């Protein structure tokens, strides 16, 4: 009991510092105007920041490694008009700091199970991007009865983690020394047209840059990546396990993804019969770079389910 209380006190101290920090102000700017509310849930011992809004069939959005839930900002406003949207910061990411024992695969699946239990009145469509996709796929394999549909977006885990050399070099430079220069170098590998995206986003782009750099420098983020990537992000999920996935699954991929290249998705689509939607003029984050095309592909996956439920 004393150990648990100590961990809770430590977490409260972390959260208080975050609220007072410059990063807390940047986070407020990130969330300003988004049609969601933010709350904090204790999930598998992780004090988790969760964005939520809308009504209808639930959709859970899991972001990728080194990111945060606000990066779904370009698809959430449309999605909440028809669905109940739940978008957490992954443990160790964003405002979901981990104050006690290290993260591992079992704890991450327990975390996701508790998130769904606490936020979804019915089995949700689970949408996972990058590392979030690897977590989502593993959850679907083991707990398919908890989900209605699975959507994997440029997801890790469908093959070995073998990014293009230019991407790998930029990623390693940023992880080793997070600076504005190395951040921008990595962003240039993530997006087809970084300058065009900056122009589209206008005043909303600066807080994304600031928050991404701030979070990359935190011990919590570094610890999360050092634990989660070797266990969940980098290894390929065995094909026999993927074949056990009974949840209706759709793939959405940026054509120019240099981190998890399109051939990985094409192989998985052919092997497992999963529909594949390719987003043109997009890299590894089509929801950010091409929100309209991504939103159409996502709705095509989710609303197939909606129509089926309406007839049962």
C-alpha positions as CSV (number, residue, x, y, z in Angstrom):
1,X,0.0,0.0,0.0
2,X,2.8,2.4,0.9
3,X,4.6,1.6,-2.4
4,X,1.4,2.4,-4.4
5,X,0.9,5.6,-2.5
6,X,4.5,6.7,-3.2
7,X,4.0,6.0,-6.9
8,X,0.8,8.0,-6.9
9,X,2.5,10.9,-5.1
10,X,5.3,10.8,-7.6
11,X,2.9,10.9,-10.5
12,X,1.0,13.9,-9.0
13,X,4.4,15.7,-8.7
14,X,5.1,15.0,-12.4
15,X,1.7,16.2,-13.5
16,X,2.0,19.4,-11.4
17,X,5.4,20.2,-13.0
18,X,4.0,19.6,-16.5
19,X,1.1,22.0,-15.8
20,X,3.6,24.7,-14.8
21,X,6.1,24.0,-17.6
22,X,6.4,25.7,-21.0
23,X,5.4,22.4,-22.5
24,X,2.1,22.6,-20.7
25,X,1.4,25.9,-22.3
26,X,2.3,24.5,-25.7
27,X,0.0,21.6,-25.1
28,X,-2.8,24.0,-24.4
29,X,-2.1,25.6,-27.8
30,X,-2.1,22.2,-29.5
31,X,-5.6,21.4,-28.1
32,X,-7.1,24.8,-28.6
33,X,-10.1,24.6,-30.8
34,X,-10.2,20.8,-31.0
35,X,-13.7,19.4,-30.4
36,X,-12.6,17.2,-27.6
37,X,-12.2,17.3,-23.8
38,X,-9.2,16.0,-22.0
39,X,-9.3,13.8,-18.9
40,X,-6.9,11.6,-17.0
41,X,-7.4,7.9,-16.3
42,X,-5.4,5.5,-14.3
43,X,-4.8,2.6,-16.7
44,X,-2.5,-0.4,-15.8
45,X,-0.8,2.0,-13.3
46,X,-0.2,4.7,-15.9
47,X,-1.7,8.1,-15.4
48,X,-3.0,8.5,-19.0
49,X,-4.1,11.7,-20.8
50,X,-7.1,10.9,-22.9
51,X,-8.8,13.1,-25.5
52,X,-12.5,12.3,-26.2
53,X,-15.5,13.7,-28.0
54,X,-18.5,13.0,-30.2
55,X,-21.0,10.2,-30.0
56,X,-22.0,7.0,-31.8
57,X,-19.9,3.9,-32.4
58,X,-16.6,4.3,-30.6
59,X,-13.3,4.7,-32.4
60,X,-10.0,4.5,-30.5
61,X,-7.0,6.2,-32.1
62,X,-3.5,5.1,-31.2
63,X,-0.6,7.3,-32.3
64,X,2.9,6.2,-33.2
65,X,6.3,6.3,-31.4
66,X,7.6,9.6,-30.3
67,X,4.2,11.2,-31.0
68,X,1.1,12.3,-29.1
69,X,-2.7,12.1,-29.5
70,X,-3.1,15.7,-30.7
71,X,-1.5,14.7,-34.0
72,X,-4.9,13.2,-35.0
73,X,-6.1,16.9,-35.0
74,X,-6.8,16.9,-38.8
75,X,-9.2,14.0,-38.7
76,X,-10.8,14.3,-35.3
77,X,-13.1,17.3,-36.1
78,X,-14.9,15.4,-38.9
79,X,-14.8,12.0,-37.1
80,X,-16.5,13.3,-33.9
81,X,-19.6,14.3,-36.0
82,X,-20.6,10.6,-36.3
83,X,-18.5,8.6,-33.8
84,X,-17.3,8.6,-30.2
85,X,-13.6,9.3,-30.5
86,X,-11.1,8.2,-27.9
87,X,-7.5,9.3,-28.4
88,X,-4.9,8.7,-25.6
89,X,-1.3,9.6,-25.3
90,X,0.5,6.3,-25.2
91,X,2.3,5.6,-21.9
92,X,5.5,7.6,-21.7
93,X,4.3,9.9,-24.5
94,X,2.7,13.3,-24.5
95,X,1.2,13.9,-21.0
96,X,1.1,10.2,-20.1
97,X,4.2,9.9,-17.9
98,X,5.2,6.6,-16.4
99,X,6.3,7.0,-12.9
100,X,6.9,3.5,-11.7
101,X,7.9,0.1,-13.2
102,X,9.1,-0.1,-16.8
103,X,6.8,-0.7,-19.7
104,X,6.6,-4.1,-21.4
105,X,4.3,-5.8,-23.9
106,X,2.0,-7.4,-21.4
107,X,1.5,-4.1,-19.6
108,X,0.8,-2.3,-22.8
109,X,-1.9,-4.8,-23.7
110,X,-3.4,-4.5,-20.2
111,X,-3.3,-0.7,-20.6
112,X,-5.2,-0.9,-23.9
113,X,-7.7,-3.3,-22.4
114,X,-8.5,-1.0,-19.5
115,X,-8.7,2.0,-21.8
116,X,-11.4,0.3,-23.9
117,X,-13.2,-0.9,-20.8
118,X,-13.3,2.6,-19.3
119,X,-14.1,4.6,-22.4
120,X,-16.1,2.4,-24.9
121,X,-19.7,1.3,-24.3
122,X,-19.4,-1.2,-27.1
123,X,-16.5,-2.8,-29.0
124,X,-14.7,-0.1,-30.8
125,X,-13.0,0.2,-34.1
126,X,-9.3,0.3,-33.1
127,X,-7.1,2.5,-35.3
128,X,-3.3,2.2,-34.8
129,X,-0.6,4.2,-36.5
130,X,3.1,3.1,-36.5
131,X,3.9,1.7,-33.0
132,X,0.2,2.2,-32.2
133,X,-0.5,-0.2,-35.1
134,X,1.8,-2.8,-33.7
135,X,0.1,-2.6,-30.3
136,X,-3.3,-2.7,-31.9
137,X,-2.5,-5.7,-34.0
138,X,-1.2,-7.7,-31.1
139,X,-4.3,-6.8,-29.1
140,X,-6.6,-7.9,-31.9
141,X,-4.8,-11.3,-32.0
142,X,-5.2,-11.9,-28.3
143,X,-8.5,-10.0,-27.6
144,X,-10.4,-9.9,-30.8
145,X,-13.7,-10.2,-29.0
146,X,-13.1,-6.8,-27.5
147,X,-13.0,-5.1,-31.0
148,X,-15.4,-4.5,-33.9
149,X,-12.8,-3.6,-36.5
150,X,-9.1,-3.0,-36.8
151,X,-7.5,-0.3,-39.0
152,X,-3.7,-0.4,-39.3
153,X,-2.1,2.9,-40.6
154,X,1.6,2.6,-41.8
155,X,1.9,0.1,-38.9
156,X,4.9,-1.4,-37.4
157,X,5.0,-5.2,-36.8
158,X,3.8,-6.5,-40.2
159,X,7.4,-7.1,-41.2
160,X,10.8,-6.4,-39.8
161,X,11.6,-2.7,-38.9
162,X,13.8,-1.8,-41.9
163,X,13.4,1.9,-42.7
164,X,15.0,3.4,-45.8
165,X,18.6,4.4,-45.0
166,X,17.9,8.1,-45.2
167,X,15.0,7.7,-42.7
168,X,17.1,5.6,-40.4
169,X,19.9,8.1,-40.4
170,X,17.6,11.0,-39.6
171,X,15.8,9.1,-36.9
172,X,19.1,8.1,-35.2
173,X,20.4,11.7,-35.3
174,X,17.2,13.0,-33.7
175,X,17.1,10.3,-31.0
176,X,20.8,10.8,-30.1
177,X,20.6,14.6,-30.0
178,X,17.1,16.1,-30.2
179,X,17.5,19.7,-31.6
180,X,15.5,21.8,-33.9
181,X,17.9,20.9,-36.7
182,X,17.6,17.1,-36.2
183,X,13.9,17.3,-35.7
184,X,13.4,19.1,-39.0
185,X,15.7,16.6,-40.6
186,X,13.5,13.8,-39.4
187,X,10.3,15.6,-40.3
188,X,11.6,16.0,-43.9
189,X,11.8,12.2,-44.1
190,X,8.3,11.7,-42.6
191,X,6.4,14.0,-45.0
192,X,6.4,14.3,-48.8
193,X,6.2,18.1,-48.7
194,X,7.2,19.5,-45.3
195,X,7.1,23.1,-46.5
196,X,3.6,22.6,-48.0
197,X,2.4,21.0,-44.8
198,X,3.7,23.9,-42.7
199,X,1.9,26.3,-45.0
200,X,-1.4,24.3,-44.7
201,X,-1.2,24.1,-40.9
202,X,-0.4,27.8,-40.5
203,X,-0.3,28.8,-36.8
204,X,-1.1,25.3,-35.7
205,X,2.3,24.0,-36.9
206,X,4.6,25.8,-34.5
207,X,3.2,24.1,-31.3
208,X,3.5,20.7,-33.0
209,X,7.2,21.4,-33.6
210,X,7.8,22.7,-30.1
211,X,5.9,20.0,-28.3
212,X,7.6,17.2,-30.4
213,X,11.0,18.5,-29.5
214,X,10.2,19.1,-25.8
215,X,8.8,15.5,-25.4
216,X,11.7,13.9,-27.2
217,X,14.0,15.4,-24.5
218,X,12.1,13.9,-21.5
219,X,13.4,10.9,-19.6
220,X,9.9,9.4,-19.8
221,X,9.8,9.4,-23.6
222,X,13.3,8.1,-23.9
223,X,12.5,5.2,-21.4
224,X,9.2,4.4,-23.2
225,X,11.0,4.2,-26.6
226,X,13.8,2.1,-25.3
227,X,11.3,-0.4,-23.8
228,X,8.5,-0.4,-26.4
229,X,10.4,-0.3,-29.7
230,X,12.5,-3.5,-29.1
231,X,9.5,-5.4,-27.7
232,X,6.6,-4.2,-29.9
233,X,7.8,-1.9,-32.7
234,X,10.8,-3.5,-34.3
235,X,10.1,-7.2,-34.2
236,X,7.8,-8.6,-36.9
237,X,4.7,-10.3,-35.6
238,X,4.9,-14.0,-36.6
239,X,2.7,-14.6,-39.7
240,X,1.0,-17.5,-37.9
241,X,-0.1,-15.0,-35.2
242,X,-1.4,-12.5,-37.7
243,X,-3.3,-15.3,-39.4
244,X,-5.1,-15.8,-36.1
245,X,-6.5,-12.3,-36.2
246,X,-10.3,-12.7,-36.6
247,X,-11.1,-9.0,-36.5
248,X,-12.1,-7.4,-39.8
249,X,-8.9,-5.5,-40.8
250,X,-8.1,-2.7,-43.2
251,X,-4.7,-1.2,-44.1
252,X,-4.2,2.5,-44.8
253,X,-0.7,3.5,-46.1
254,X,1.1,6.5,-47.4
255,X,2.6,5.7,-50.8
256,X,5.9,7.3,-50.0
257,X,6.4,6.0,-46.4
258,X,10.1,5.6,-45.8
259,X,9.8,4.1,-42.4
260,X,7.5,1.2,-43.1
261,X,7.5,1.0,-46.9
262,X,4.5,0.2,-48.9
263,X,5.7,-3.2,-50.0
264,X,5.2,-4.4,-46.4
265,X,1.5,-3.5,-46.6
266,X,1.1,-5.0,-50.0
267,X,2.5,-8.3,-48.8
268,X,0.2,-8.3,-45.7
269,X,-2.8,-7.4,-47.8
270,X,-2.2,-10.3,-50.3
271,X,-1.3,-12.8,-47.6
272,X,-4.3,-12.1,-45.2
273,X,-6.9,-10.7,-47.5
274,X,-6.9,-7.3,-45.8
275,X,-8.1,-4.4,-48.0
276,X,-5.4,-1.8,-48.6
277,X,-6.0,1.9,-49.2
278,X,-3.0,3.8,-50.5
279,X,-2.9,7.5,-49.8
280,X,-1.1,9.5,-52.6
281,X,1.3,12.3,-51.8
282,X,1.8,11.1,-48.3
283,X,4.6,9.7,-46.3
284,X,4.4,7.8,-43.0
285,X,1.6,10.0,-41.5
286,X,-1.2,10.2,-44.1
287,X,-3.7,11.4,-41.5
288,X,-1.6,14.6,-41.0
289,X,-0.5,15.1,-44.6
290,X,-3.6,14.1,-46.5
291,X,-6.5,14.4,-44.0
292,X,-9.3,14.4,-46.5
293,X,-8.1,11.3,-48.4
294,X,-7.3,9.6,-45.1
295,X,-10.7,10.4,-43.6
296,X,-12.4,8.9,-46.7
297,X,-10.4,5.7,-46.4
298,X,-11.0,5.5,-42.6
299,X,-14.8,6.0,-43.1
300,X,-14.8,3.3,-45.8
301,X,-13.4,0.9,-43.3
302,X,-15.5,1.9,-40.3
303,X,-18.8,2.5,-42.0
304,X,-18.8,-0.9,-43.6
305,X,-19.1,-2.1,-40.0
306,X,-21.8,0.5,-39.3
307,X,-24.0,-0.7,-42.1
308,X,-23.5,-4.4,-41.1
309,X,-24.6,-3.6,-37.5
310,X,-27.6,-1.6,-38.7
311,X,-29.0,-4.7,-40.4
312,X,-28.5,-7.1,-37.5
